[in-house]
Each structure stands twice: as C-alpha cells, then as structure tokens.
C-alpha cells in the first residue's frame, strides 16, 4: 500500500456522516471533497455540511483535510477525491505535470495576507538577506509573499531572500515570533496577534491589488465530463453556504463554527470572521486574471508552465449558468444579502 493510499485511508476514516443525511429518504450521491487549507475562508465548505445544505442538493460528502496540495492533487488524479479546494498555483503545477484539471470556481481571487515582520524590520527593503516563512514553495502563501516582494520591487534571488517552508499559518506566525523567520504573509487573525506584540505591518492586505487564485474549486476533467450535474449541484451548495456565511444574521453561528474548526477563542474567531468577509468572492467565478498572474510568477521556476493555455484550465460554464439563471442573486436575497 503506497503512502498516498495510507494517508487518504486514515483521513477518510476519521470522518462520519450526520445521521440526518444517512437516514435521508432520498438516496444521496456520495462525493469526497479534499481541502488543503485551514483558515476562516474555508468556512463555507464546512457550512455546507453543518447546515445540511449538501443534502438539499442531493449530496453526501466526506470532507477530508490533507496537509499539503501535493497529496490533494494526487488524490484527485487517482479518483479518490472528486472535488479539491486548492490554490491556483498548485493547480497550474498539476496541469503542467500532465493532469487534466479544471478550475470551476474561485472563492478567493484577491490577496488576503498582511506582510508582517519582526520588530527590528521597519521597512520592506530591510527584508534583503532575511528569511520569510511560507507553507510550501508554490503554494498560496508563497504566491502571496511573491506578490508582496514584487510590489516592493524585491527579488528573492537578487536580494538573497530565503523562503523558508515551515508549515501552516499558525506555524508561520510562531516562526516569526520566535525569530526562526523574519517575516511572513499572514491572515488578519494571525497578523493582529503579532501587531499586538509589537511586530511590524509592512503591507496591509488591501494594498496589494494583483488578482490571485487563493482558493479554487478544482475537478478532474473526466469527472466534470461524466458528472457535470453533480459538479453543478455541489457549486450550488457552496454558493448557498457562502451566502449564509456572509449574512449578518448568521454571524453568531459562523463565529461558533470558526471557534470549533479553528480551535480558537471568541476573539480569534471574530478576527477570522472579518478575514472571511474581506477575503471571499460573493460570486465565485474562476479568475482568469488570477491564473495568469500565477503563471507569470511560476514560470521562472518552471518554464514549461509558460506554455500552458491558462484559458483552457478555467471553466466558468457552471458559474455562468448559475448567475444568468438568477440562482446566485436569489440565494443571497434569501439570506437578506443584496449583491447590488
């Protein structure tokens, strides 16, 4: 049994289905959804399960958290995972490696990372010769850091900046706090903690305008071709969960969810909630501009990615149908949210 099978088997074994779904009168279609990030912007994914939205659209899902996009990509390639919540950079790298994946939605197409540094670093140019923590090389946090460096006219090679792979955002924050790293791109829930301790904000998330694809819904082309109806049902459930998440009336429920899933206290969950509001796209169309930015930044590391026709990786047909039919506007209106 190979490592991937062991990892997926262990991950799947810890999940169970709510009794209300198992005992549903109408048979539900079973799908496996993998995700490789643990932050507040993942909340709509969790809401689809906890609010019974998946069952409403005829689906029964196992949501599997996998540490690292490579395992998620391998799971989709093998057919063990049907839908992957992944970043655009991991997706493009997978396509470059020969996988036929499609981005059918983009839930976060703008930067959400504050650039934080240790107290002795006052300006971005002082990052020369320093270490910046990231989750992985080529991952979403790496992409955010690369865009910040580009924004400040810095180059990792020329300026001798080491990108240090340490783990998820919590570990990155700890690396900066302890001096293992000098800086990191962090969501507000973590950057706020460092700011309170005297660490410096070199760049606020909203200052970085370049489009990215931080969280996308990715599916293998074979699945999309054979089961387009299931993909559409799943996107409907995510849109409804997204509307639920950003509706002010549901804030207490979402805060409790974040406290449970992120294992944080009320104050941390509140900051995570604000990250969610500022970081998600209300209409999650796949971002072609974001994918092109990713291709531009990845190309120097992997020149063959420059040969990919990015427009062939993005498939917005389902999202266009949902939008043109009025489904998205009606769904938000039902939660008391106007998109006008």
N, C-alpha and C positions, 0 to 999 in steps of 0.2 A: 504494500500500500504506500503510495507516494506521499510526500509532505502535504501537498495541496489537499488530497483526499482526507488526510488526518485532520488538518485544520478545519476544513469545511464540516466534517462529521462532528467534531467537537463543538463547533459553533452552532450547528443546527440542533444539536441535542439539548442545548440549554434553553431553547425557546419552546413555548407551548401556545396553543390557540385558545382564545377565550371560549368558555362553554357556550355563550350565546351564538358564536359562529359555528362551533362544531355541531350544535344541535339545530341549526337552521333547517327549515323545511325544504327550502330550495337548495339543490346541490350547488356548491360554490367551486369556482375554478381556483386551484392551488397554484400559487406562484412564490418564488423565492426572490427576495429583494436584498441586495447587499449594499452596505454603505461603509465608507472608509474615513468618515469624519465624525467627531463628537463635539458638536457645538450647537448653539441655540438655533442656527439656521436649518438644522435637521428636524426641528420640531414638527413641521407639517407632516413629515414621514411618520413620526410617532403618533400624531393625532389621527391619521387615517386608521390606525389600529385601535387606539384607546377610545375613540368616539364612534366606533362601529361603521365608519364611512366605507371601508373596503367591502364589507358585506353588502352594503347598499348597492354597490356596483357589481355584485356577483363574484367577489374575490375573497379568497382566504390566503393570507400571506404569512410567511416566515420572514422576519426582518433580522438580518444577520450582520453584526458589526465585525468587520475584518480590519485588522491593523495594517494599513498599507494598501495602496492602489494595486500593486503587482498581484497580490493574492486575489483581489476583486476581479481584475482583468482575467486572470487565469480561470477563475470560477465561471465567468461569463463565456469564455472561449470553450470551456468543457461542456457547457449546457447546464451546469449545476445551479447557476444563478441566472434568472431571467431578466431582471432589471438591476442596473447598477447606478447608485448615486455616487458619481465620481467627478473629479475635476476635468476640465478640458485638456489640460496638459497631459494627464495620464491617458486620456482617450486618444489624443493625437499620437502619442508614442505607441500605443497599442495598434493603431491603424498603420503606422509606419513599420511595425513588426509583422504586418500581414493579416491582422484581424479586421474583419468587416463589421465595424460597429457604427451605429448612428446616434447622434445627439438629437433627441426629440423634444427636449425642454431644457431650459436653463433657469434655475431658481435663484441664482446669484451671479449677475453679469457686471458687477462693479466692485471695486476694491472695498473691503471691509476691515482691512488691517491698519492699525496705527503703528507707526515705526517708533519703537521705544528703545532707549539706550541707557546705559549706566550713568550715574550722576556726574562722572568726570567727562562725559562726552556731551558737549553743549550744542554742537552744530554737525550737520550731516557730513561735511568734508572731513571731520575728525574720525570718520569710520575707516579711513585709509589705514591698512595694516591691521585691522581688527577682525574679530570673529562674530558672525551673525548666525543665530540659531534658526534652523528650519526643520520641518517634519521629515522631508525627503528631498533629494535632488530631482527636480522636475515636477514636484507636487504643487498643490495650490499655494501653500505658504511660501515655497521657494519662488513661485511666479510673482506673488505679491512683493516679496523682497526685491526681486529683479526689477520690477516696475518702479519701485521706490528708488533704487540705485540709478536707474535710467533717468528718473525725474530729477535727481540731484546732480546729474552729469558724472556719475561714478561708474567705474567698470571693475568687476571683481578681479580680473586678471591684471589689468594695468595698475590698479590701485592696491593690489595684494590683499584683497578682502577674502577671508576664508568663510565659506558657507558650511556651517557645522551641523550635521544631521544628529539631532538629539531625541526626537520623538514629538508627541502631540503638543498642543499649545500650552497645556499646564506645565509640561516638562520644559518647554522653551522659556516660559516665564521664570521658572525656577533656575534655569541655566543663566539667565541674565542676572537674576537676583544674587546668585552665589558667585558670579564672576567667571563661570565656565565659558559664557559667551558675553560679548559686549553689547549686543543689540538683538532685536527680533521684531518681526511683524506680528502683532497680536490683536485679537478681537478686543472690543471695549471692556468686556468682563474681566480680562486679564490686564490690559493696559491701565485700567483705572486703579487696580491694586498696586501696580508699580509706581504710578504717579503719586499715590498717597504716601509712598515710602521715599519720595524724593528722586525718583528716576525721571529721566527727561523724555518728553514727547518731541521727537524730531520732525514728525509728519503726521498730521491728523488724516484719518481715512478719507474724508470728504475732499481733501486737497488733491487727491490722485484721481484724475478723470478718465484714464485709459480703461476701456472695456476689457473685461476678462470673462472667463467661464469658471467660476469658483466651484459651483455645484451644479451638475447637469444630470439629467436622466438619460442614461445610455443603455441601448439594447443592441444585441446582435442582429444583423440584417436578416438572418434566417428566421429568427423569432418574429421580427416585425413583418416579414412577408407572410408567414404562416398564421400569425395570430395578431394581426393588426387590430382586431376588435378588442382583444384583451389589453393591448397597449393603450387603446383609447379609453377603455374603462378605468385603467389604472391612472392615466393622466387626469381623468375626471375626478377621481378620488383625491388626488394630490391638490388639484385646484380648489376643491371644496375645503380641504384641510387647511390650505393656505389662507382662504377667506376667513375660516374660523380663527386661525392663529392671529390675524391682524385686526380682527373686530374688537373694539374696546370692551364690549360687554363680556367677552370671553377671557379677558386678561387674568382674572384670578385662577381660572382653570389652567391657562397656559403657564402661569408662574409656578403652580404646583407641579405641573408636568416637568418643567425645567429643573426644579429642585430635586425631583426624583431621578430623572435621567442623567443629569449632570452632577448629581451628588453635591449640591451646593446649598448654601443658606439663602434666606429670602433676599438679602441684599445682592448676592451674586446672581440670583435668578432674575431680579429686576434689571440688572445691567445686561444680562443675556437677552431679556425680552426687548430691550432697546436695540441691541445688536440685530435681533430678528427683524424688527420694524424697519431699520435702516438698511439692512443687507439683502432682503429678498425682493424679487421682482413680482409685482402683483399679477402681471400677465407673463408667465414664464416661457416666452418664445426663445428658442435656441438662438444664441447670439453669434452671428457670423463674424461680426467685427471683433468680438472677444476671441474667437477661434483664430482669426488672422493675427491678432496680437500675440497669441500663444505661439503660433507657428514662427513668427518673426523672432521671438526670443529663444525658442528651442533650436532654431536652425543652426546657429553657430556650434552648438553641442552635437547636433545630429543632422548633418547636411541633407540627408535623404528625405527628411521631413519637409524640406522646402519644395519637394516635387509633388507633394500631396495636394490635390484639389480640395481645399477645405470646404467649398460649397457642396461637395459630394458627401462630406461627413455629417453635415447638418441637414436634418429632415424636419421641416416645420409643418408638414401637411396636417397632422392631427391637431396641433395648436391652432392652425388657421381655421379648421372646421369648427373647433370649439368656440373660437372668437366670433366667426362670421354667423354662427347659429344663434348667438346671444347667450350661450351657456355660461360663459365666464361672468358677464355683467349680471345675469340673473342670480348666479351663485353668490356673488358679493352682496347684491341687494338683499338676498335672504338673510344675510348676517348683519344688515344695517350699514354696509360699507358702500360708498359711492366711488366709482373709478373715474368720474368726470373731472 
